[in-house]
Amino acid sequence: MKTALITNANIVNEGKVFEGDVFIRGQYIEAIGKDLSSRQADVVVDAKGKHLLPGVIDDQVHFREPGLTHKGNIHSESRAAVAGGVTTYMEMPNTSPPTFTQELLSDKYAIASRTSLANYSFYIGASNDNLEEVMKTDIRNVCGLKIFMGSSTGNLLVDDPKTLEGFFSRFPALIASHCEDEPTIRKNSADFKQRYGEDVPIECHPQIRSAEACFKSSSFAVGLAKKHGTRFHVLHISTAKETSLFDNSIPLSKKKITAEACIHHMWFNDTDYKKLGTLIKWNPAIKTASDQSEVFKAMLDDRIDVIATDHAPHTLDEKRNSYFQAPSGGPLIQHTLVAMLEFYHQGKISLEKIVQKMSHNPAILFQISKRGFIREGYFADLVLVDLNRSWTISKENILAGCGWSPLEGVTMKSQVSHTFVSGHLAYVEGKLDERKMGERLLFDRN
């Protein structure tokens, strides 16, 4: 088995920062200690002055394969992930065709086994008529069920009350949901279209996809989960009001209802539409500075449990359209960790808290087997960051298939230097080693 030794690292793990070495054999961390430098290894990395973190686990991405690969694919987006210190991702079912069957789910796993540089899992998707197919899911090797309770079209929108009751009462593992009330959004859209025609200003996006639409859907879904005792995870919280739905009085491992914040809802607010326009059109919408502040506060005080990207690439030509024609979503997976480290430099969050929200908590929340922590016997999913190496995001260093980022031109104070994926040194100082692909996730569930 190939071996690797990381020496002199400032290890950030389980609420502590301490200097130490890490020895890797094959896929796993074999030893963590103060002085392992005498051990022989195939690869030695001197991490003096750098910080070693568990690899980031992103629980919400859209990698566009199959069917939408002009925007990106599993290969291109996993490369961007690894370059950004994201060693593991969970990908959504709104591809073409949507991932509504076990056969289509298997097809995606087969593609990832050949082309994904990062570790992976895929959600099975819910529709109004596939409950029995969803119930065939093996919850030991599939991350969960995704329900679009708003903000979608066609069969991806699950709005049949009887079907929703069926999913929430019967599915035995985690259900993740996009919550925006579709009737509210349709009414708001019609009102603004009547006022502006097709030329609705992008600044109106958070009024169309309003805080009211978010809370109405999230509160309904949380109520449904409480009724049935469902393990329920609300994605991309974007409003101050929604944060009141979540509890921070019990340990994460005991929570039945959890929540996620995305980097764009903490980085941007509605004043940024003037400069960036449809490039920052997301669903749910980026909202007010007050919402931005309250989401960040709820993340810090543990009402919101994890940080993710909702990485969703589109081409620039697609994004540079009129309001109704421009798709929602954008590429962020390469920059989410360094963006959170900017908040650390600003004194808003500790390194330990960043690791908790981006590595430990996703592993706990999804019951991922042997990942998310720097522990002996765990998979060696690790990222080395230099907190004092500035760089500027530009088209020349963006790896996402779409080739752009809403963060272009931003200078980051921190940089990822090395990324280990399941023991494989997949990224070193700007270069990717694609001789070994990532691994399929397993889950500690009955």
N, C-alpha and C positions, 0 to 999 in steps of 0.2 A: 504493500500500500504506500502511496505517496505521502510524504510528511511535510509539514510546514511549521515554522517557529516564528512567532511574533514576540519581539523583546522590547522592554522599556516603554511599554504603552501606559497611558493613563486610561485605565479601564473604567467605563461608566456602566454600572450594572446593579440592578436591584437596590436603588436608592443610595448607592455609594460611588465615589470616585477614588480609585487607588492605583498605585503603580504596580505593574506586574507583567509577566510573560504568559503566553498561551501557546501550547503545543497541540498540533492537529495531526491526526493520523487518519488517512482516508477521508471519510465524510464527517468525522466527529472530532470534538474537542476532547483530547485525552487528558490534558493536565493544565491547570492554572496555578501559577506560583510566583514567588518573588525572584527566584533565580533558576531558570530553566535553560540558561544559555549554554550549558555544557552538553546539552542534548544535540545529537546529529540530526539534521533535517535536510530534505531535498531543496527546500526554499526557506530562506531566512529573511525576515523583514524587520529592520530596526525602526521601531516606532517612536523613537525619542522625540519628545515635544508634541506628539500627536495623541489623539483620543480614540480609543477603540470602543465601538458601540455594537450591540447586537444589530444585525441587519434589519432594516425597516420592513415591516409587513403592511402592505397597502390592501385594505379590505374592499376597495371599490375602484375598479378600472374598467375601461372599455377599449379593448385592443383591436376591434373592428374586423376580426376574422372569425368566420367566413363572410364573404359577400360585400364587404365595404372596404376592401384592402387598398383602394386608392387613397384612403385617409391614413392608413397604418396597418400593421399586422402583428401577430404575436412575436415574430422575430424582431422587427424594428423597435417595437415598444418595450420589449423585455431588455433590449440593449440599452435603451435610454434609462430604464429602471435601474439596472445594475450600475451604470455610470453615476447614478444619483444616490447610490447606497441602499436601494430597495432590492432586497434579496428574494422577496416573496410577494406575490400578488394574488388577488381573487377577482376573477373577471366576470362581467355581467352578460346576461343572455340576449341583449337586444342587438344581435347580429342579423345577418340575412342568409338563411332563414333564422328566426328566433330559436333559441335553445329550449324547445318545448318537449322534446322526447329524449329517452335514454340513448337512442341511437345517435342523435345530433350531439348530445353531450359527450359521448364516446369519441365522436369524430374530432371534437375540439381537443380532447385530451391527447389524441393521437398526433395532432398537429404540434401541440406543445412539447410532446416528448421528443420530437425531431428538431424543433426550432427555438424553444424558449431558453434563453440564457439564465433566467431567474426561475426559482421554484414557483409552482402554480397550483391553483384550484379554480374550478368554474362553478358558478351557480346554475342550477336548473331554473328555468323561468316558468312563471305561472301565467295561465290564460284563463278565460272564462269557461273553458271546456277540457282542461287536461288534468284535473285533480287526480284521477286514478293513475295516470302516467307518472305524475310527480310522486305518488306514494310508493313507486317502485325504486326510488332513489336509495342508494346505499350511503347512509349518513356517516359512515366511517371513512369514506374517501371523496366526499363532495362537501364543499364548505357550507352550503345552505340553499334556501329557496328565495328567489327574488320576486317580489310582487310590485308592479307599478300601479300604485293606488292614485293615479293622476299623472299628468305630464307625459302622456304617451298617446299613441294612435293605434287604430286597428286592434288586433287581438292581444297586443301587449298591455293594454289598459284593462285591468280587472275591476269591474264596477258592478258585478252581479252580487248582491248581498248574500245569497245562498252559497255561492261559490266561495266568497271570502270566509264565511262561517266554516265551510268545509276545510279550507286550508288552515285556518287558525285553530281549529279544534282537533285536526288529525295529524298535521305534519309533525314528526317527532323531534326535529332539530331546529336550528335557527332559521327564522324568517327575517329577511331584510326587506325594507320597503322604502320606495320613493313616495313621499307624502305631499301632495298638493291637490286641492279640491278642484276637480276638472270643471264642474258647472260654474264655479266662481271665476275661474280663468276665462272660460268661454264668454261669460257675460262681460267681463272687463275688456277682453279683446274686441268684442263687438262695439262696446262703447267708444274705445279709443280709435277703432277703425272708422266709425261714423264721424269722429271729430277730425281725424287726420288723413283718412284714406289709407293707402299703402305706405305712406311716408311717416309712420309713427316714429317719433324720436326715440332712440335707444334709451334715453334717460327715463322713459315711461315704463321700461321693463319691470322694475320692482313694484310698480303700481298695478300692472296687469297680472303678473304672477306675485300677488300681494302677500303680505304677512298674514292677512285674514285667511287666504287660501291655504297657506302652509299650516296654520294652527288648526283650522277646521279639520283638515285631513289627519294631521298627526294626533290630535286629541281623540278623534274617532278610532284610529288604529290602535292607540294605546289602550283605549277602553275595551276594544275587541280582544286584545292580548290579555288584559287583566281578567276578562270574563272567562277565557278558556285556559288561562295559565300558560300561555304560549311563550316560548323563548323568542323575544322580538327585538329587533335592532333597527332603529330609525336612522336613515342615512342623511347626510349633509344638512344638518340643522343650520338654518340661516336667519332666524329671528330671535329677538329677546324673549318674546312671549312663549315660544316653544320650550325654552330651557326650564320653565316651571313644571314641565311634565315629568322631569327625571329626578331621581333620588341619588344623594351622595352619602346616605347614612349607613349603608351596608357595603361589605366588600364586593368587588366586581364578580368574584366567583359565585356569589350568592344571588346576584341580580338576575331577574328574568327579563327586564326591559332596559335596554341600553341605547346609547346614542353616539353618533359620529359627527365630528366637525371636519370640514375640508379647508385646505390651506387658502383657497381663494376667498372664502367668506371671512377669514381672519386677516388677510393681506390687503384686500380691496374694500372700498365702500362706494356708495352711489356717486360720489364726487369724481370718481375715476372714469365714469362713462364718457365724460367730455373729451378726455384725451384718448381713451382706448376703444371707445365705441363698441361695436359688436364683437370685438376680440375677447371681451369679458362678458359676453352674453352666456349665462349659465342658467340651468333650471335645477333647483330653485335659484331665483335671481340674487345677485349681490345687492344688499339693501343698505340701510342707513349706517352712519358711523356709530350710532347708539346700538344698533343690532350687532355690528361688528365687535364692539367692545363687550357686549353682554355674552356673545358666543365665546369669545376668548376667556372671559371670566368663568363661564360655566365649564369650559375645558379645564381650567386651572383648579377649580374646586371639586372636580370629579362628578358633576352632574352629566357632563359629556365625557365619554370614556376613551375614545380613540380619535386619532387624526389620520385622515386619508386624503387622496387627491381628486377622486372622480375624474381621473385622467381620461379625456375624451377628444381625440384629435379630429379635426376637420381641415380641409385644405384652406389656404388663404382666399382662394377664389370663392369658395363657399361662404366663408365668414364675411367677405366684403360685399354683402348683399343688403337689400333693404330689410327693415326690422322683421317682417313676417317671413321673409325668405332666408335670412341668415340662420343657420342651425345653432343650437345651444351646445356648449361644451368647449373645452380647450385642453392643450397638452401641458401637464405640470409635473409628471412623475420624475423627471430628471432633476428637478429643482426643489422638491418639497422639503427635503432634509436641510439643505443649505438655507432655505427660506426660514425654517423654524430656528435655525442657528442664528439668523439675524435677530430674531426676537430675544434669543439668549444674550447676544451682544448688547442689545438695548436694555437689558436688565429686567425683561418682562417674564422670563421663564428660566428655570434651571436646566442644566444638561440632564440631570436625573429625571426630571419631569418629561422632557422630550422623549427620552428612552422609554419611560413608562407608557406614554401615549402612543408611540409609534412602533414599539417592539413588544414589550411585555404584555400590555393590555389586549392587543389583537390576538396574541397567542392564547391568553386566558379566556377571552370572550368566545373565540371559536373552538376552543379545546384542541388546539393544534398540537400534535405530538412532537415533543423534543425540539421546539424552535422558540425563538423570541427572547432567549436569555443566554448569557455567557455562563454556561455550566458544564462541568465535566460530564461526558456521556451524551451531550446534546449535539445536534448538527452544528457544524462550524459555518454559520451564517453571520458574517462579521463585516464591519465597515470601519476603515480608518479615516479620520478627518483631521485636517490641519485647520485649526481655528484662526490661524494668523496668516492665511495665504489668500489674498484678494484676487478676484477674477471677475470679468464682466461677461454676462450672458449675451451671446451673439449668434447669428445664423451659422457662423463657422463652427461653433462647438455644440450645437443642438443636434441630438441624435434621433429624436422622434421623427417618424416617417413624414409627417406633414411639414417639417422644416422651419417651424416658427414657434414663438412662445410669447405670451402676454408680458413676460418678464424681460424681454429683450432690452438691453441697455442698462439693466440693473447691475450694479457692482456688489457682489457678495463678499463678505469678509472671510468666509470659510470655504474649504474645498475638500471634496472626497478624493483621497489618493489611492486607496486600495479597497476592493470588495471581494470577499470570499463567499461563494455560493455552495452550500453543502460540501465544504472543504476544498473546493476548486477556486484558485485565485483567478477570478474571471475578469478583473479590471485592475490595471496598474497604471497610474499616472497618464491617463488619457487613452490607454490602449486596452482593447478587449481581447481576451483569449477565449475563442469559441470552440475549443476542442472538446469541451464537455458541457452538456446541457444541464439545466436545473432538474429538480425532482418534483414529482407529484406529492402534494401534501396528504398526510394521514391525520385522522382526528380521533381523540380518545373519547369515543362515545359508544354506548351500548347499542 
